[in-house]
Amino acid sequence: MAVVLIASPAFAHHPFGMGDSSALTAWQGLISGIGHPLLGPDHLLFLLAIALIGLKRPLAWVVPLLALGLGGSVLSQFIPLPDAIAPWAEALVSLSLVAEGLIALTVLSPFWLCPLIALHGFLLGSTIVGAEATPLLTYFLGLLLGQGALLLLVAAWSKGLLERLGSQGQRLGAGIWMGIGMAFAWVALID
């Protein structure tokens, strides 16, 4: 029974489905905030791909990226995402994986991570529009904790990973990430 619940589409991004965010408790907000970036494959892969980019000082990027992601989530509370635009926004988030591949290939500047993580934050925050103040704040705290832990791990892991992969492995990884991003974008638009 638990497997069926976990596999249901409502749990694809949130442990509590997020159908009606106005009924969330503080604990559910916190758990959903921690879980959303880890359970949504496009968000998780975006955070993991930062290890492939080869930032000169990856740990120096953690706080600005967290701030921009959280800022995007807060902004979504004031500028709601219309339902008609949601599939296009999800496709754009998926295409951020393509952009990360291009960053890893040095075609794009690493500074593109800044607006991209803000876009991810915007979509992460848009799922909790209408929640009461307490679960909303605990959701944001959960986002901060979940994304922060993952970004710290990825930043610390980045240099060793790139040394093991070498430049050819980095290019291959970038190509794989770009393919995944395009596939996710296609699914978001035709689904």
Beta strands, then each sheet from edge to edge (+ up, - down):
end
